[in-house]
Amino acid sequence: MILLKNAMIVTGASAKMGTLGIDGSRICGVWHDGGEPEAAQTIDLQGAVVMAGGIDAHVHFREPGLTRKADFGTESRAALLGGVTSVIDMPNTNPPTTDARRLEEKSDCIRGRSWTHYGFHIGATNEEPGKILECVRDGRAAAIKVFMGSSTGNMLVDREETLDRLFRINDAEILIHSEDEGTIRTNLALAKEKYGEQIPFREHPQIRSRKACIRSTAKALEMAIRYGTRLHVLHVTTAEEIEMIRAAKIHNPNIIAETSANYLWFSEEDYDRLGGRIKCNPAVKTAADRAALRRALAEGGIDTIGSDHAPHLLTEKENPYLTCPSGVPSIQQSLPVLLTVARQENIPLTRIASVFSEKPAEAFGIRDRGRIAPGCHADLVVLDPEAEADTAHPAYKCGWSPYQGEKLFGRICMVFLDGKIMVRDGSLVADTPEGRPLEFTRP
């Protein structure tokens, strides 16, 4: 047994000093008032924070087909260094993960190479969704991803009859990339008319506009209320969407709002400074939207944080607007951004524990992970929220991050995976990847 003593143990419900026990791969006890047993090893954390390791259910690790940018080995290692212990990968790879065969091929390719525990979402197309639903029902996939607006991978679902069938599913989570395609195309045509081929990056939030997000999200929420869909609205970016989702939850409590660290940190004022480095879909919006997202994080309007980690080579991101791909590498900085925002906005760490690990575990039915409780797997992050994080050396295969040079707090001291110390003082100390497939339970 290992005892972590003098720890500030933070869950979604409380933040209290105590001792946490690890027996093998699982948490065996939590003691706040003494009475802990003798142990073979005791680690004095001297007041450091202990939380459940992060569960990032929104990553693009680029494998298969795009491994010049990233691969599961490199990106899961970066995730672990950032305190993330479980990830769920999105389907817009090459080829896209849109059927059982490709799901199996992806799983076979990654087995034994992931530093974090892992799972996969399966992608919807304009075809009949019945077969992919079976992959979710039997636990091979976590959820069904629906692109209601086009993005990297060209997996747009725009047939009304297909969307209707997908939203009628109520025994699987439906994830949506929510942007109205017609609005985006109209805005892009207007920008080309005005600027030709030299569209400035500050036009990105006008092209992939708030109207495009609001129109698509309103449609999705209306359908989710009508059919009782277990709807997960990904990367929410606008104040209006937050209020719409808040109202929709009254009628359908199975609606979940996700945002990413990128939208909590950057605003449209950063496009002239960072250009393509913060070009992502949906676009980073206004400072007022960022403030609304931060309030929603504090008040519970944001349920989960997904990094939307999406690496591209820096040479690609330095292209002009029309040929610059969308996507930001960010998973290693996601927790420090959350901790810094919490520090700036006086948000309790209990909220961070909820959105970073507990709520994703609950939403996707991840068995025995994402919580600090006896019997749960000992996937843990130990951190100092008052110490500066290292933003200068991102561990991504692409070698860069838009957070380089930003002052973030939340130094990662240790990361445990199934009770084993994998990261210490910001460095990987394990010799081999030990991530395992996640187990999903259905509602």
N, C-alpha and C positions, 0 to 999 in steps of 0.2 A: 504494500500500500504506500501511496505517496500522499502527504498532507501539504496543502498550500495554506500556510498560516499567515495571519495578519494581512488578509486580503480584503479589499473593498469589493464585495460580491454584488454585482449589478445584474438584476433581471428586469423584466418589464414591470414587475410589481414593486420592487424595493431595491435599495442600495444600502447595504449594511456590512460592517466589518464582521469577519468571521474566518472560519477554516473550511476548506473544501477538500474532500477525500477522493482519491482515485484508486480504484482497485482493478488492475488489468486495463481493459479498454473503456471502463465505465465509471461514472461518478457513483460513489458508494455512500456519500453523506455530505451534509452541509450543517455546520455547527456555528451558531452565533453567540452562544452564552457558555462556551467551554464544554467539557465532556467528550471531546474528541478522543479516539482511541490512540494507542501507540502505533507507530508506523515505521517501516523500514527506511523511509526517506522523508525528511521534512524540508520544505523550501520556505524560507521566510520572505514574503513578498514586500514587507515594510510599507504597507499601505497602498500598493499598486492595485489597479482595477482589474478584476477578472470578469469577463463576459463570455457567453457562449460564442464560439467561432461563427463568423459571418456565413450566411447562406445567400449567395448571389444567384438569383434565378433568371438572370438576363445577361448572358455573355455570348460573345461571338469569338470563339477561339480559332476560327478559320480553317479547321480541319474537318473534312478533306478539301483539297483543291486549291487552297490559298496559303499554303504553308511557307511561301516566301515572306509573308507578312507576319505570321504567328503560327504556333502549333500548340497542341494541348499540353505538351511537356513544358514549354517555356512560359505559357500564360498561367497555367495552374501553379507553377512555382512562384510567379509574381503575385498571384492571388494569395498564396499562403504567407508570403512575406508581408502582405497587407492585412493579415488577420482573418482572411476568408478561408473557411475550411470545407465548404461545399459549393459547387457551382452546377447550374443547369444551362446547357448550351443550346443556342437557337438554331433553327433548321436551315437558314439561308447560307449554306455552304455550296461547294461545287463538286459533285451534284448536290442539289438540295435534299434535305432529309424529309421526304414527303410520302414514304411508304415503309412497310415493315422490312423489306429487304435492305433499303438504304440505312435504316435505323440499326439493323444488325451489323452491316458493314462498318458503320461508324463506331459502334461499340467494340467490335473486334479490333479495329485499328488503334483504339485508345487504351485498351486493356493493358494494365501494368505500367502505364506511362504517366498517369496523372498524380500530381502531388496533393491534390485535394480529392475529396469524394465528389462524385459527378453523376449527372443524369442528363437527359436530353428531352427537348420539346420536339414535337413533330409538326410539320408545316401543312397548312391547308392550301388547296389549289381550287380552281373553279370546278373541279370534278366532285362526284358524290363523296361525302365525308365519312361514310360508314366504315370503311376499312381502317382509316387512321384512328377512328374512335376506339376500335378494338385494341389498338396498341396502348391507348391510355387506360382503358378498362382493365387490362391485364398487367399493368405496371411497367411495361416496356418504355413508355414515354410519360413525362410528367403532365403535359398539357398540350393543347392545340394552339399553334400560333397562326393568327390571321392578319395578313397585311391588308388593311383597308386603304392604305396609301402605299405607293411604290417606294422601295428603298433598295439598299444593296441586295442583289440577288434576284430581282425581278420576279417576286412571288405574289404579285397583286391579285387579290380576290375581289372582283367587281361585278359578278353576276348576282342579281338580287335574289334569285331562287337558291343559290348556294349559300349566301349569307343567311337567308331565312332558315335553311336546314341546320346550319352551324349554330345559330343562336337558339334553336329549339333544343339543343343538347343541354341537359341539366345535371348530368352525372359526371362531368369532366370540366376542368377549368378551360375557359376560352380566353386567350391572350390576344389583345388587339394592338397593332400599330395604327394609331388613329389620326389619319390626315385625309382630307378629301382630295382625290386625285384631279378632278375637274378644276377645282380652284387653283391647285398648284400649277397645272398646265397653263391656265389663263395668265397667272401671275408671271410665269417664266417667259411666256411670249411677250408680255408687256416689257419685261426687263430687257429682253433681247432687242426689242424695237428701240428702247431708249439708249442702251449701252453697247449694242452689237455684241462682239465676242468678249469684251472686256468688262464683264459685270463685276462690280466691287463686292467683296464678301459681306459688307454691311447690308447688302440687299437680301441676304439669305432669309432673315426673318420676315421680309416682305413677300418673298417668293413662296416659301413654305410658311405661310402666314398663320396668325392666330385664328383667322376666319376658317382656314382649312382644318385646323385642329378642332375648333368648336363645332363646326358643322358635322364632322365625322363622329365626334364623341357624342353629340346630341342624338344622332341616329342610333349609335350603338347602345346608349343608355335607354332609349325608348324601346328598343327591341329586347334588351335585358329585363326591363320591367315587365314587358308583355309576356315573355316566356319564362321568367325566373332563372335566367342564365347565370351561371357562376362566372362572372365577367371580371377580368383583370385588365384594367386600362393602363397600358405601359407608358413610361416616360411622359407623364403629365407635365405640361409646360406653362399653362396659362391660369390666371386667377379665375377666369370664367369657368374653366373645366373643373376646378376645385369645388366651386359652389354648385355646379351642376351635379357632380358626383355626390356631394354631401346630401343634396335633396333626393337624388335617386336612391340612395341607401335606405331612406325611409320606407320605400316601396319594395326594395330588394336588398336585404342586408348582405347578400353574397357578392356584392360589387366591391372591388378592391382598387385602390389608387396607388400607383407606383410613380416615383420620380427617381432621378439619378443625381449623384453628386454634381454633375456638370451643370444642371439647372439651378442647383442651390448655390453655386459658386460664381459662375460667369453670368454676364448679361450682354445685351447687344452693344454696349459701350466697348466691349473687348474685341470686336471684330477688326477694327482698324489696327489694333495692337497685335493680335494673334492670327488673323486671317483664317486660312484653311485649317489651322490647327484646332479650331473649335467648330468647324463645320460638321454638324451632325443632324440627323433627322429624327424627330422634329427639331426645328431650329431653336437655339438659345434665344430667349425673348427679352423683355424689358427688365429694368431694375425693379419696377413695380411688381412684375410677375415673380421675380426671384423673391422679393419680400413676402408675397402671398404664399409662395411655396414654403418658405421658412416658417411662417405662422401656422400653416397647415401641418407641418412636421411637429411643431410644438403642441398643437391642439388635438392631434389625432386624425386630421383629415387625410394625411398621407399614411398609408398602411405599410408599404414596403419600399425598400431602396434596392434598385437593380442598377448596376454600374453601366449597363449597355456597353461594356468594354468591347471596342471594335477597332483593332489596330490596322493601320495602313503604313506603308513606308513613308518616311519623311519626304523623300523625293516626290512621291505622289501628292502629298499634302501641300507641297509648294507649287503645284500646278495652278494655272488660272482657274477661276471659279467653275467654269463649265466642265472641266476635266479633272477637277479635284474631287476625290471620293469623299463621301460622308462617313464619319465615324471617329471616335476618340478613344485612345487607350487610357484606361482610368482605374482599373480594379485595384491596383496596389495603393492608390490614393483615396479610395472611396471612404474608408473608415476615418483617416485623418481629416478629410473634408467635413464629415459628419460631426466629428469631435470639435473641430474649429468653429463650425456653425453653432453648435450647442454652446460653446464658450461665448461666442459673440452675442447670441440671442437669449442667453440664460435658459436654455432648454435642458431639462434634467436628463441625466444619463440613462434613466429608465426608459425614456422614449427611444433613445438610440438602440438600446438592447432589444426593444420590441421590433423596430423596423429592420434592424440589421440581421436578426436571426430568428426571433420567436414567431413573428407573423408569417414570414415566408415558409417556415416549417409547417405551420398550421394550414396555410392556404393550399399547399401542394401535398399535404398528407405525408410528410417525410418522417419516417419512423424513427423515434428515439434520438433525434438530433435537434439542435437549435434551442435547447433549453438547459438551464442548470437545475437539475433535479436528480435525486437518486434513481439509478437505473438507466439514465440517458448516457449515450456515448460521451466520453470526455474529449470533445472537440472544444477547445478553449483558447481565448486570446487574453494575454496579460499585457497591460499597457499603462503608460504614464500619460494621462491626458494633459498635463501641464508642460511636458517636454516637447520641444520642436521635433517634427517628423522630418526624415530625410527625403526631400523632393528632388534632389540633384541626380540621383542614380536609379532611374526606373529599370526594372529587371526584364522589361518586355523584349521580345525578339526584335521589334522595330526600333528599339533603342531610344525612344523619346516619349515625352508626355507634355501636355499643355500646362501641367502643374509645376513644371520645372521653374524655379525662381519664386514660386508662391510660398508664403509663410504659413505653414500648416502645423497644427499641434496634434499630439497623440503618437508618441513613440512606442512602437511595438517591442515589448520586452521578450515575450515568449509566445509561442503558438504550440498547442498540443493537438495532436490528431490521434483519436482513439487512445488517449492516455499517454502517448509518447511525445516527448519534446522534439519538435521538428525545426523550430526557429528559436534562436536565442540572440538577444541584442542585435536584431536586425539582420542576422546572417542565418543561412540554412545550415543546420548541423546534422541533419539526417543524410545518409548515403544514397538511399534509393527512394523512389516514389512509393507511397503506401496508400494512395487514394483507392476507394472501393466504390462500386456502383451503389447509388442511393436506392433505398426501398420506399416505394410509394404505396400508401393505403388510399383506397377510393372512398368518397363520401357515402 
